[in-house]
């Protein structure tokens, strides 16, 4: 897979017909993230689970850049995940974990939430969770299949 960019977005923007991605690119679905995770060595049953999954797939997706937290990624996948944080809406304020987490929306929505992938400084695994659509996370664009 080829990865183009990281942007901060709300889910409403992820599936907006105007598009965040350039022509011939799209935001990957939950299933497309699973394909990547399985290609990196995660089992299918782990890929379908919630929470921290796999072994070192998170490190394979993290950039190897130095950060305030020990990022320790290998970027073996070419994903180049960096810590952009998660914007949590809590009692009218916005909180972000900018240094310790790279969080990415998928295009897969579930009622009031959507599937998300997170790469954290404290684990080599990939976290799969459904987040409230009002939260803010980054997105990645991948090239359409030819």
N, CA, C and O atoms as a GROMACS GRO file, in nm:
protein
  584
    1UNK      N    1   0.084  -0.118   0.000
    1UNK     CA    2   0.000   0.000   0.000
    1UNK      C    3   0.088   0.124   0.000
    1UNK      O    4   0.195   0.125   0.061
    2UNK      N    5   0.044   0.225  -0.067
    2UNK     CA    6   0.115   0.352  -0.064
    2UNK      C    7   0.034   0.449   0.020
    2UNK      O    8  -0.089   0.455   0.010
    3UNK      N    9   0.105   0.524   0.106
    3UNK     CA   10   0.040   0.616   0.198
    3UNK      C   11   0.079   0.758   0.160
    3UNK      O   12   0.195   0.786   0.131
    4UNK      N   13  -0.018   0.846   0.160
    4UNK     CA   14   0.007   0.981   0.113
    4UNK      C   15   0.025   1.083   0.223
    4UNK      O   16   0.129   1.149   0.228
    5UNK      N   17  -0.070   1.098   0.311
    5UNK     CA   18  -0.065   1.211   0.401
    5UNK      C   19  -0.136   1.181   0.531
    5UNK      O   20  -0.214   1.086   0.542
    6UNK      N   21  -0.108   1.265   0.629
    6UNK     CA   22  -0.178   1.259   0.756
    6UNK      C   23  -0.243   1.395   0.779
    6UNK      O   24  -0.177   1.498   0.765
    7UNK      N   25  -0.370   1.395   0.814
    7UNK     CA   26  -0.443   1.517   0.842
    7UNK      C   27  -0.524   1.495   0.969
    7UNK      O   28  -0.562   1.382   0.999
    8UNK      N   29  -0.552   1.601   1.042
    8UNK     CA   30  -0.642   1.591   1.155
    8UNK      C   31  -0.784   1.607   1.102
    8UNK      O   32  -0.810   1.697   1.022
    9UNK      N   33  -0.874   1.521   1.148
    9UNK     CA   34  -1.011   1.527   1.095
    9UNK      C   35  -1.110   1.471   1.194
    9UNK      O   36  -1.076   1.392   1.282
   10UNK      N   37  -1.234   1.513   1.179
   10UNK     CA   38  -1.347   1.449   1.245
   10UNK      C   39  -1.404   1.349   1.146
   10UNK      O   40  -1.386   1.365   1.025
   11UNK      N   41  -1.473   1.247   1.194
   11UNK     CA   42  -1.528   1.144   1.104
   11UNK      C   43  -1.619   1.205   1.000
   11UNK      O   44  -1.624   1.157   0.887
   12UNK      N   45  -1.692   1.310   1.036
   12UNK     CA   46  -1.783   1.374   0.941
   12UNK      C   47  -1.705   1.415   0.816
   12UNK      O   48  -1.759   1.408   0.705
   13UNK      N   49  -1.581   1.457   0.831
   13UNK     CA   50  -1.499   1.495   0.717
   13UNK      C   51  -1.444   1.373   0.643
   13UNK      O   52  -1.424   1.378   0.522
   14UNK      N   53  -1.420   1.264   0.715
   14UNK     CA   54  -1.362   1.144   0.654
   14UNK      C   55  -1.451   1.091   0.543
   14UNK      O   56  -1.401   1.054   0.437
   15UNK      N   57  -1.581   1.086   0.566
   15UNK     CA   58  -1.672   1.030   0.468
   15UNK      C   59  -1.751   1.136   0.391
   15UNK      O   60  -1.853   1.106   0.330
   16UNK      N   61  -1.704   1.259   0.396
   16UNK     CA   62  -1.766   1.369   0.323
   16UNK      C   63  -1.740   1.351   0.173
   16UNK      O   64  -1.628   1.320   0.132
   17UNK      N   65  -1.842   1.371   0.093
   17UNK     CA   66  -1.832   1.352  -0.053
   17UNK      C   67  -1.729   1.445  -0.116
   17UNK      O   68  -1.678   1.416  -0.225
   18UNK      N   69  -1.698   1.558  -0.051
   18UNK     CA   70  -1.600   1.650  -0.108
   18UNK      C   71  -1.460   1.591  -0.105
   18UNK      O   72  -1.374   1.630  -0.185
   19UNK      N   73  -1.436   1.498  -0.015
   19UNK     CA   74  -1.310   1.424  -0.013
   19UNK      C   75  -1.193   1.496   0.051
   19UNK      O   76  -1.166   1.612   0.020
   20UNK      N   77  -1.124   1.425   0.139
   20UNK     CA   78  -1.000   1.475   0.197
   20UNK      C   79  -0.881   1.433   0.112
   20UNK      O   80  -0.776   1.497   0.117
   21UNK      N   81  -0.896   1.327   0.036
   21UNK     CA   82  -0.786   1.270  -0.040
   21UNK      C   83  -0.788   1.319  -0.185
   21UNK      O   84  -0.894   1.352  -0.238
   22UNK      N   85  -0.671   1.324  -0.247
   22UNK     CA   86  -0.666   1.360  -0.389
   22UNK      C   87  -0.731   1.252  -0.476
   22UNK      O   88  -0.763   1.144  -0.428
   23UNK      N   89  -0.752   1.283  -0.602
   23UNK     CA   90  -0.806   1.185  -0.697
   23UNK      C   91  -0.723   1.057  -0.694
   23UNK      O   92  -0.600   1.062  -0.685
   24UNK      N   93  -0.791   0.944  -0.702
   24UNK     CA   94  -0.729   0.811  -0.705
   24UNK      C   95  -0.669   0.769  -0.571
   24UNK      O   96  -0.587   0.677  -0.565
   25UNK      N   97  -0.708   0.835  -0.464
   25UNK     CA   98  -0.666   0.800  -0.329
   25UNK      C   99  -0.792   0.796  -0.242
   25UNK      O  100  -0.892   0.858  -0.276
   26UNK      N  101  -0.786   0.723  -0.131
   26UNK     CA  102  -0.902   0.717  -0.040
   26UNK      C  103  -0.855   0.689   0.103
   26UNK      O  104  -0.742   0.647   0.126
   27UNK      N  105  -0.945   0.714   0.198
   27UNK     CA  106  -0.919   0.680   0.338
   27UNK      C  107  -0.953   0.533   0.356
   27UNK      O  108  -1.064   0.491   0.321
   28UNK      N  109  -0.861   0.454   0.411
   28UNK     CA  110  -0.885   0.310   0.421
   28UNK      C  111  -0.995   0.274   0.519
   28UNK      O  112  -1.018   0.344   0.618
   29UNK      N  113  -1.063   0.165   0.489
   29UNK     CA  114  -1.166   0.110   0.578
   29UNK      C  115  -1.100   0.031   0.690
   29UNK      O  116  -0.979   0.007   0.688
   30UNK      N  117  -1.179  -0.010   0.787
   30UNK     CA  118  -1.132  -0.097   0.894
   30UNK      C  119  -1.074  -0.225   0.834
   30UNK      O  120  -0.969  -0.272   0.878
   31UNK      N  121  -1.141  -0.281   0.735
   31UNK     CA  122  -1.094  -0.404   0.669
   31UNK      C  123  -0.960  -0.384   0.599
   31UNK      O  124  -0.876  -0.473   0.601
   32UNK      N  125  -0.941  -0.268   0.537
   32UNK     CA  126  -0.814  -0.242   0.469
   32UNK      C  127  -0.699  -0.231   0.569
   32UNK      O  128  -0.587  -0.275   0.541
   33UNK      N  129  -0.725  -0.172   0.687
   33UNK     CA  130  -0.622  -0.172   0.792
   33UNK      C  131  -0.590  -0.314   0.835
   33UNK      O  132  -0.474  -0.348   0.859
   34UNK      N  133  -0.693  -0.400   0.845
   34UNK     CA  134  -0.670  -0.539   0.884
   34UNK      C  135  -0.582  -0.611   0.783
   34UNK      O  136  -0.497  -0.691   0.821
   35UNK      N  137  -0.601  -0.583   0.654
   35UNK     CA  138  -0.516  -0.645   0.551
   35UNK      C  139  -0.370  -0.609   0.577
   35UNK      O  140  -0.283  -0.696   0.573
   36UNK      N  141  -0.342  -0.481   0.604
   36UNK     CA  142  -0.206  -0.438   0.634
   36UNK      C  143  -0.153  -0.510   0.758
   36UNK      O  144  -0.042  -0.562   0.757
   37UNK      N  145  -0.233  -0.513   0.865
   37UNK     CA  146  -0.188  -0.575   0.990
   37UNK      C  147  -0.156  -0.723   0.970
   37UNK      O  148  -0.058  -0.773   1.025
   38UNK      N  149  -0.238  -0.792   0.893
   38UNK     CA  150  -0.214  -0.935   0.865
   38UNK      C  151  -0.088  -0.951   0.780
   38UNK      O  152  -0.010  -1.044   0.802
   39UNK      N  153  -0.068  -0.862   0.682
   39UNK     CA  154   0.055  -0.866   0.601
   39UNK      C  155   0.179  -0.848   0.688
   39UNK      O  156   0.286  -0.898   0.655
   40UNK      N  157   0.164  -0.775   0.799
   40UNK     CA  158   0.277  -0.750   0.889
   40UNK      C  159   0.293  -0.860   0.994
   40UNK      O  160   0.380  -0.850   1.081
   41UNK      N  161   0.211  -0.965   0.987
   41UNK     CA  162   0.229  -1.080   1.075
   41UNK      C  163   0.124  -1.101   1.181
   41UNK      O  164   0.135  -1.195   1.260
   42UNK      N  165   0.021  -1.016   1.187
   42UNK     CA  166  -0.086  -1.034   1.285
   42UNK      C  167  -0.178  -1.146   1.237
   42UNK      O  168  -0.203  -1.158   1.117
   43UNK      N  169  -0.227  -1.229   1.329
   43UNK     CA  170  -0.321  -1.334   1.289
   43UNK      C  171  -0.457  -1.272   1.257
   43UNK      O  172  -0.488  -1.161   1.302
   44UNK      N  173  -0.537  -1.343   1.180
   44UNK     CA  174  -0.670  -1.293   1.143
   44UNK      C  175  -0.758  -1.274   1.266
   44UNK      O  176  -0.833  -1.177   1.274
   45UNK      N  177  -0.751  -1.367   1.362
   45UNK     CA  178  -0.834  -1.354   1.483
   45UNK      C  179  -0.792  -1.233   1.565
   45UNK      O  180  -0.877  -1.164   1.622
   46UNK      N  181  -0.660  -1.205   1.573
   46UNK     CA  182  -0.614  -1.084   1.643
   46UNK      C  183  -0.660  -0.959   1.568
   46UNK      O  184  -0.703  -0.862   1.631
   47UNK      N  185  -0.652  -0.960   1.437
   47UNK     CA  186  -0.690  -0.844   1.357
   47UNK      C  187  -0.836  -0.807   1.378
   47UNK      O  188  -0.872  -0.690   1.373
   48UNK      N  189  -0.921  -0.906   1.403
   48UNK     CA  190  -1.064  -0.883   1.424
   48UNK      C  191  -1.099  -0.845   1.568
   48UNK      O  192  -1.214  -0.812   1.596
   49UNK      N  193  -1.002  -0.850   1.658
   49UNK     CA  194  -1.026  -0.819   1.799
   49UNK      C  195  -1.019  -0.668   1.823
   49UNK      O  196  -0.971  -0.593   1.738
   50UNK      N  197  -1.066  -0.626   1.940
   50UNK     CA  198  -1.056  -0.486   1.983
   50UNK      C  199  -0.939  -0.473   2.080
   50UNK      O  200  -0.889  -0.572   2.133
   51UNK      N  201  -0.895  -0.349   2.102
   51UNK     CA  202  -0.788  -0.321   2.198
   51UNK      C  203  -0.651  -0.343   2.137
   51UNK      O  204  -0.634  -0.339   2.016
   52UNK      N  205  -0.551  -0.368   2.225
   52UNK     CA  206  -0.415  -0.392   2.180
   52UNK      C  207  -0.409  -0.530   2.116
   52UNK      O  208  -0.452  -0.629   2.174
   53UNK      N  209  -0.354  -0.536   1.993
   53UNK     CA  210  -0.352  -0.662   1.918
   53UNK      C  211  -0.217  -0.682   1.852
   53UNK      O  212  -0.144  -0.586   1.824
   54UNK      N  213  -0.184  -0.810   1.829
   54UNK     CA  214  -0.063  -0.844   1.758
   54UNK      C  215   0.059  -0.844   1.848
   54UNK      O  216   0.048  -0.850   1.970
   55UNK      N  217   0.176  -0.837   1.785
   55UNK     CA  218   0.301  -0.837   1.860
   55UNK      C  219   0.379  -0.708   1.834
   55UNK      O  220   0.378  -0.617   1.918
   56UNK      N  221   0.445  -0.699   1.719
   56UNK     CA  222   0.525  -0.579   1.689
   56UNK      C  223   0.472  -0.501   1.568
   56UNK      O  224   0.545  -0.419   1.512
   57UNK      N  225   0.348  -0.526   1.529
   57UNK     CA  226   0.293  -0.458   1.411
   57UNK      C  227   0.287  -0.306   1.431
   57UNK      O  228   0.305  -0.230   1.335
   58UNK      N  229   0.263  -0.260   1.553
   58UNK     CA  230   0.262  -0.117   1.581
   58UNK      C  231   0.398  -0.055   1.554
   58UNK      O  232   0.407   0.052   1.494
   59UNK      N  233   0.505  -0.122   1.600
   59UNK     CA  234   0.640  -0.072   1.573
   59UNK      C  235   0.670  -0.070   1.424
   59UNK      O  236   0.739   0.019   1.375
   60UNK      N  237   0.618  -0.168   1.351
   60UNK     CA  238   0.640  -0.172   1.206
   60UNK      C  239   0.568  -0.058   1.135
   60UNK      O  240   0.606  -0.019   1.025
   61UNK      N  241   0.463  -0.004   1.197
   61UNK     CA  242   0.386   0.106   1.137
   61UNK      C  243   0.433   0.244   1.185
   61UNK      O  244   0.402   0.344   1.122
   62UNK      N  245   0.507   0.249   1.297
   62UNK     CA  246   0.554   0.376   1.352
   62UNK      C  247   0.676   0.426   1.276
   62UNK      O  248   0.761   0.348   1.233
   63UNK      N  249   0.683   0.558   1.262
   63UNK     CA  250   0.802   0.621   1.210
   63UNK      C  251   0.917   0.595   1.307
   63UNK      O  252   0.894   0.569   1.425
   64UNK      N  253   1.039   0.602   1.258
   64UNK     CA  254   1.154   0.582   1.345
   64UNK      C  255   1.210   0.715   1.397
   64UNK      O  256   1.318   0.717   1.455
   65UNK      N  257   1.137   0.824   1.376
   65UNK     CA  258   1.186   0.955   1.420
   65UNK      C  259   1.195   0.962   1.572
   65UNK      O  260   1.119   0.894   1.642
   66UNK      N  261   1.286   1.043   1.623
   66UNK     CA  262   1.299   1.063   1.768
   66UNK      C  263   1.185   1.153   1.814
   66UNK      O  264   1.144   1.245   1.744
   67UNK      N  265   1.134   1.125   1.933
   67UNK     CA  266   1.024   1.202   1.988
   67UNK      C  267   1.048   1.218   2.137
   67UNK      O  268   1.141   1.158   2.191
   68UNK      N  269   0.969   1.298   2.204
   68UNK     CA  270   0.984   1.313   2.348
   68UNK      C  271   0.962   1.180   2.419
   68UNK      O  272   1.032   1.148   2.515
   69UNK      N  273   0.866   1.104   2.372
   69UNK     CA  274   0.846   0.969   2.422
   69UNK      C  275   0.930   0.876   2.335
   69UNK      O  276   0.951   0.905   2.217
   70UNK      N  277   0.977   0.766   2.389
   70UNK     CA  278   1.051   0.673   2.302
   70UNK      C  279   0.959   0.609   2.198
   70UNK      O  280   0.883   0.518   2.230
   71UNK      N  281   0.967   0.657   2.075
   71UNK     CA  282   0.878   0.610   1.968
   71UNK      C  283   0.922   0.474   1.918
   71UNK      O  284   0.838   0.387   1.896
   72UNK      N  285   1.052   0.452   1.900
   72UNK     CA  286   1.111   0.321   1.870
   72UNK      C  287   1.045   0.245   1.756
   72UNK      O  288   1.041   0.122   1.760
   73UNK      N  289   0.995   0.312   1.657
   73UNK     CA  290   0.937   0.243   1.543
   73UNK      C  291   1.043   0.198   1.445
   73UNK      O  292   1.154   0.252   1.441
   74UNK      N  293   1.010   0.098   1.365
   74UNK     CA  294   1.100   0.050   1.260
   74UNK      C  295   1.055   0.097   1.122
   74UNK      O  296   1.135   0.099   1.029
   75UNK      N  297   0.930   0.134   1.108
   75UNK     CA  298   0.868   0.174   0.982
   75UNK      C  299   0.887   0.068   0.872
   75UNK      O  300   0.894   0.103   0.754
   76UNK      N  301   0.894  -0.058   0.911
   76UNK     CA  302   0.911  -0.167   0.814
   76UNK      C  303   0.797  -0.171   0.712
   76UNK      O  304   0.815  -0.223   0.601
   77UNK      N  305   0.682  -0.117   0.747
   77UNK     CA  306   0.565  -0.120   0.659
   77UNK      C  307   0.562  -0.005   0.559
   77UNK      O  308   0.492  -0.013   0.458
   78UNK      N  309   0.637   0.102   0.586
   78UNK     CA  310   0.629   0.222   0.504
   78UNK      C  311   0.514   0.313   0.544
   78UNK      O  312   0.490   0.414   0.478
   79UNK      N  313   0.441   0.279   0.650
   79UNK     CA  314   0.327   0.359   0.696
   79UNK      C  315   0.372   0.493   0.754
   79UNK      O  316   0.301   0.593   0.740
   80UNK      N  317   0.487   0.496   0.819
   80UNK     CA  318   0.546   0.620   0.875
   80UNK      C  319   0.455   0.690   0.975
   80UNK      O  320   0.443   0.812   0.971
   81UNK      N  321   0.391   0.614   1.063
   81UNK     CA  322   0.302   0.673   1.163
   81UNK      C  323   0.377   0.761   1.261
   81UNK      O  324   0.480   0.720   1.316
   82UNK      N  325   0.327   0.880   1.283
   82UNK     CA  326   0.387   0.972   1.380
   82UNK      C  327   0.284   1.009   1.486
   82UNK      O  328   0.164   0.987   1.467
   83UNK      N  329   0.332   1.065   1.596
   83UNK     CA  330   0.241   1.101   1.705
   83UNK      C  331   0.175   1.235   1.675
   83UNK      O  332   0.239   1.340   1.681
   84UNK      N  333   0.047   1.228   1.642
   84UNK     CA  334  -0.030   1.349   1.615
   84UNK      C  335  -0.138   1.372   1.718
   84UNK      O  336  -0.205   1.475   1.718
   85UNK      N  337  -0.155   1.274   1.808
   85UNK     CA  338  -0.250   1.289   1.917
   85UNK      C  339  -0.392   1.247   1.884
   85UNK      O  340  -0.425   1.213   1.770
   86UNK      N  341  -0.474   1.251   1.987
   86UNK     CA  342  -0.618   1.228   1.977
   86UNK      C  343  -0.683   1.348   2.044
   86UNK      O  344  -0.640   1.390   2.152
   87UNK      N  345  -0.782   1.404   1.982
   87UNK     CA  346  -0.855   1.516   2.040
   87UNK      C  347  -0.981   1.462   2.105
   87UNK      O  348  -1.074   1.420   2.037
   88UNK      N  349  -0.982   1.463   2.239
   88UNK     CA  350  -1.096   1.413   2.315
   88UNK      C  351  -1.188   1.528   2.352
   88UNK      O  352  -1.142   1.629   2.406
   89UNK      N  353  -1.315   1.515   2.324
   89UNK     CA  354  -1.411   1.616   2.364
   89UNK      C  355  -1.462   1.575   2.501
   89UNK      O  356  -1.527   1.471   2.515
   90UNK      N  357  -1.433   1.656   2.602
   90UNK     CA  358  -1.471   1.623   2.738
   90UNK      C  359  -1.523   1.748   2.806
   90UNK      O  360  -1.447   1.842   2.830
   91UNK      N  361  -1.648   1.749   2.837
   91UNK     CA  362  -1.711   1.862   2.908
   91UNK      C  363  -1.678   1.996   2.844
   91UNK      O  364  -1.644   2.092   2.914
   92UNK      N  365  -1.686   2.003   2.713
   92UNK     CA  366  -1.669   2.130   2.644
   92UNK      C  367  -1.526   2.171   2.618
   92UNK      O  368  -1.504   2.278   2.561
   93UNK      N  369  -1.428   2.090   2.657
   93UNK     CA  370  -1.290   2.126   2.630
   93UNK      C  371  -1.227   2.020   2.539
   93UNK      O  372  -1.280   1.910   2.523
   94UNK      N  373  -1.116   2.055   2.482
   94UNK     CA  374  -1.046   1.963   2.392
   94UNK      C  375  -0.914   1.925   2.456
   94UNK      O  376  -0.835   2.011   2.495
   95UNK      N  377  -0.889   1.795   2.468
   95UNK     CA  378  -0.764   1.745   2.523
   95UNK      C  379  -0.693   1.666   2.415
   95UNK      O  380  -0.757   1.594   2.339
   96UNK      N  381  -0.561   1.677   2.408
   96UNK     CA  382  -0.487   1.602   2.306
   96UNK      C  383  -0.366   1.533   2.365
   96UNK      O  384  -0.302   1.588   2.455
   97UNK      N  385  -0.334   1.416   2.318
   97UNK     CA  386  -0.213   1.345   2.355
   97UNK      C  387  -0.120   1.352   2.235
   97UNK      O  388  -0.106   1.255   2.160
   98UNK      N  389  -0.056   1.467   2.217
   98UNK     CA  390   0.019   1.494   2.095
   98UNK      C  391   0.150   1.417   2.087
   98UNK      O  392   0.195   1.384   1.977
   99UNK      N  393   0.212   1.388   2.200
   99UNK     CA  394   0.346   1.330   2.198
   99UNK      C  395   0.349   1.179   2.205
   99UNK      O  396   0.446   1.118   2.160
  100UNK      N  397   0.246   1.118   2.259
  100UNK     CA  398   0.252   0.975   2.284
  100UNK      C  399   0.165   0.888   2.198
  100UNK      O  400   0.166   0.766   2.214
  101UNK      N  401   0.088   0.947   2.106
  101UNK     CA  402  -0.007   0.865   2.030
  101UNK      C  403  -0.024   0.916   1.888
  101UNK      O  404  -0.039   1.036   1.864
  102UNK      N  405  -0.023   0.824   1.795
  102UNK     CA  406  -0.065   0.850   1.658
  102UNK      C  407  -0.197   0.779   1.638
  102UNK      O  408  -0.202   0.656   1.647
  103UNK      N  409  -0.302   0.852   1.613
  103UNK     CA  410  -0.438   0.796   1.605
  103UNK      C  411  -0.496   0.825   1.468
  103UNK      O  412  -0.489   0.938   1.420
  104UNK      N  413  -0.556   0.722   1.404
  104UNK     CA  414  -0.599   0.734   1.264
  104UNK      C  415  -0.741   0.682   1.246
  104UNK      O  416  -0.770   0.567   1.280
  105UNK      N  417  -0.829   0.766   1.192
  105UNK     CA  418  -0.964   0.722   1.159
  105UNK      C  419  -0.959   0.623   1.044
  105UNK      O  420  -0.871   0.629   0.959
  106UNK      N  421  -1.056   0.531   1.043
  106UNK     CA  422  -1.084   0.452   0.923
  106UNK      C  423  -1.211   0.513   0.861
  106UNK      O  424  -1.272   0.601   0.921
  107UNK      N  425  -1.248   0.466   0.745
  107UNK     CA  426  -1.372   0.513   0.681
  107UNK      C  427  -1.493   0.432   0.727
  107UNK      O  428  -1.603   0.451   0.674
  108UNK      N  429  -1.475   0.343   0.824
  108UNK     CA  430  -1.582   0.252   0.869
  108UNK      C  431  -1.652   0.306   0.993
  108UNK      O  432  -1.594   0.313   1.101
  109UNK      N  433  -1.778   0.344   0.976
  109UNK     CA  434  -1.858   0.399   1.084
  109UNK      C  435  -1.948   0.293   1.146
  109UNK      O  436  -1.991   0.199   1.080
  110UNK      N  437  -1.975   0.310   1.276
  110UNK     CA  438  -2.068   0.223   1.350
  110UNK      C  439  -2.156   0.316   1.434
  110UNK      O  440  -2.111   0.365   1.538
  111UNK      N  441  -2.278   0.340   1.392
  111UNK     CA  442  -2.370   0.428   1.464
  111UNK      C  443  -2.303   0.561   1.502
  111UNK      O  444  -2.269   0.640   1.414
  112UNK      N  445  -2.285   0.586   1.632
  112UNK     CA  446  -2.229   0.714   1.679
  112UNK      C  447  -2.077   0.713   1.689
  112UNK      O  448  -2.018   0.808   1.740
  113UNK      N  449  -2.014   0.607   1.641
  113UNK     CA  450  -1.868   0.597   1.650
  113UNK      C  451  -1.812   0.549   1.516
  113UNK      O  452  -1.886   0.524   1.421
  114UNK      N  453  -1.681   0.536   1.511
  114UNK     CA  454  -1.614   0.484   1.391
  114UNK      C  455  -1.488   0.412   1.436
  114UNK      O  456  -1.432   0.442   1.542
  115UNK      N  457  -1.443   0.317   1.355
  115UNK     CA  458  -1.321   0.242   1.388
  115UNK      C  459  -1.199   0.331   1.373
  115UNK      O  460  -1.193   0.416   1.284
  116UNK      N  461  -1.104   0.311   1.461
  116UNK     CA  462  -0.984   0.391   1.469
  116UNK      C  463  -0.865   0.299   1.494
  116UNK      O  464  -0.880   0.192   1.553
  117UNK      N  465  -0.747   0.339   1.450
  117UNK     CA  466  -0.624   0.269   1.483
  117UNK      C  467  -0.534   0.366   1.558
  117UNK      O  468  -0.522   0.483   1.520
  118UNK      N  469  -0.472   0.318   1.666
  118UNK     CA  470  -0.380   0.401   1.743
  118UNK      C  471  -0.247   0.331   1.760
  118UNK      O  472  -0.240   0.210   1.782
  119UNK      N  473  -0.141   0.409   1.748
  119UNK     CA  474  -0.004   0.366   1.775
  119UNK      C  475   0.041   0.445   1.897
  119UNK      O  476   0.045   0.568   1.892
  120UNK      N  477   0.077   0.377   2.005
  120UNK     CA  478   0.114   0.443   2.130
  120UNK      C  479   0.262   0.423   2.160
  120UNK      O  480   0.322   0.324   2.118
  121UNK      N  481   0.320   0.518   2.233
  121UNK     CA  482   0.461   0.510   2.270
  121UNK      C  483   0.491   0.394   2.363
  121UNK      O  484   0.606   0.348   2.368
  122UNK      N  485   0.392   0.344   2.436
  122UNK     CA  486   0.417   0.242   2.539
  122UNK      C  487   0.392   0.099   2.492
  122UNK      O  488   0.405   0.007   2.572
  123UNK      N  489   0.357   0.078   2.367
  123UNK     CA  490   0.331  -0.058   2.320
  123UNK      C  491   0.378  -0.076   2.176
  123UNK      O  492   0.378   0.018   2.097
  124UNK      N  493   0.416  -0.198   2.144
  124UNK     CA  494   0.455  -0.233   2.007
  124UNK      C  495   0.336  -0.280   1.925
  124UNK      O  496   0.347  -0.305   1.805
  125UNK      N  497   0.221  -0.293   1.991
  125UNK     CA  498   0.101  -0.344   1.926
  125UNK      C  499   0.022  -0.231   1.859
  125UNK      O  500   0.053  -0.113   1.876
  126UNK      N  501  -0.080  -0.269   1.782
  126UNK     CA  502  -0.172  -0.173   1.720
  126UNK      C  503  -0.302  -0.179   1.798
  126UNK      O  504  -0.354  -0.288   1.824
  127UNK      N  505  -0.356  -0.064   1.836
  127UNK     CA  506  -0.482  -0.058   1.910
  127UNK      C  507  -0.596  -0.033   1.812
  127UNK      O  508  -0.591   0.061   1.732
  128UNK      N  509  -0.698  -0.117   1.818
  128UNK     CA  510  -0.819  -0.101   1.735
  128UNK      C  511  -0.935  -0.073   1.830
  128UNK      O  512  -0.966  -0.155   1.916
  129UNK      N  513  -0.997   0.043   1.815
  129UNK     CA  514  -1.109   0.082   1.900
  129UNK      C  515  -1.211   0.159   1.818
  129UNK      O  516  -1.179   0.213   1.712
  130UNK      N  517  -1.334   0.162   1.868
  130UNK     CA  518  -1.433   0.252   1.808
  130UNK      C  519  -1.437   0.376   1.895
  130UNK      O  520  -1.454   0.368   2.017
  131UNK      N  521  -1.422   0.492   1.831
  131UNK     CA  522  -1.422   0.620   1.901
  131UNK      C  523  -1.547   0.698   1.865
  131UNK      O  524  -1.603   0.683   1.756
  132UNK      N  525  -1.591   0.781   1.958
  132UNK     CA  526  -1.699   0.876   1.934
  132UNK      C  527  -1.662   0.962   1.814
  132UNK      O  528  -1.548   1.009   1.803
  133UNK      N  529  -1.756   0.983   1.724
  133UNK     CA  530  -1.730   1.059   1.601
  133UNK      C  531  -1.693   1.205   1.628
  133UNK      O  532  -1.639   1.272   1.541
  134UNK      N  533  -1.721   1.254   1.749
  134UNK     CA  534  -1.687   1.393   1.780
  134UNK      C  535  -1.540   1.409   1.816
  134UNK      O  536  -1.492   1.522   1.825
  135UNK      N  537  -1.468   1.300   1.836
  135UNK     CA  538  -1.324   1.308   1.864
  135UNK      C  539  -1.251   1.344   1.736
  135UNK      O  540  -1.303   1.325   1.626
  136UNK      N  541  -1.131   1.393   1.750
  136UNK     CA  542  -1.049   1.424   1.634
  136UNK      C  543  -0.928   1.332   1.630
  136UNK      O  544  -0.861   1.313   1.731
  137UNK      N  545  -0.900   1.277   1.514
  137UNK     CA  546  -0.782   1.194   1.491
  137UNK      C  547  -0.727   1.229   1.354
  137UNK      O  548  -0.789   1.302   1.277
  138UNK      N  549  -0.611   1.176   1.325
  138UNK     CA  550  -0.552   1.194   1.193
  138UNK      C  551  -0.618   1.097   1.095
  138UNK      O  552  -0.688   1.004   1.136
  139UNK      N  553  -0.595   1.118   0.968
  139UNK     CA  554  -0.637   1.022   0.866
  139UNK      C  555  -0.518   0.997   0.774
  139UNK      O  556  -0.428   1.081   0.763
  140UNK      N  557  -0.517   0.882   0.710
  140UNK     CA  558  -0.418   0.850   0.608
  140UNK      C  559  -0.491   0.824   0.478
  140UNK      O  560  -0.599   0.765   0.478
  141UNK      N  561  -0.434   0.868   0.370
  141UNK     CA  562  -0.489   0.839   0.238
  141UNK      C  563  -0.404   0.730   0.175
  141UNK      O  564  -0.282   0.735   0.181
  142UNK      N  565  -0.470   0.631   0.114
  142UNK     CA  566  -0.396   0.527   0.042
  142UNK      C  567  -0.438   0.529  -0.105
  142UNK      O  568  -0.550   0.567  -0.140
  143UNK      N  569  -0.345   0.487  -0.188
  143UNK     CA  570  -0.369   0.487  -0.333
  143UNK      C  571  -0.472   0.380  -0.368
  143UNK      O  572  -0.467   0.268  -0.318
  144UNK      N  573  -0.567   0.417  -0.455
  144UNK     CA  574  -0.667   0.322  -0.502
  144UNK      C  575  -0.599   0.208  -0.576
  144UNK      O  576  -0.493   0.226  -0.637
  145UNK      N  577  -0.659   0.090  -0.570
  145UNK     CA  578  -0.608  -0.026  -0.646
  145UNK      C  579  -0.619   0.004  -0.795
  145UNK      O  580  -0.716   0.066  -0.840
  146UNK      N  581  -0.521  -0.039  -0.868
  146UNK     CA  582  -0.522  -0.012  -1.013
  146UNK      C  583  -0.586  -0.124  -1.089
  146UNK      O  584  -0.596  -0.118  -1.212
   0.00000   0.00000   0.00000
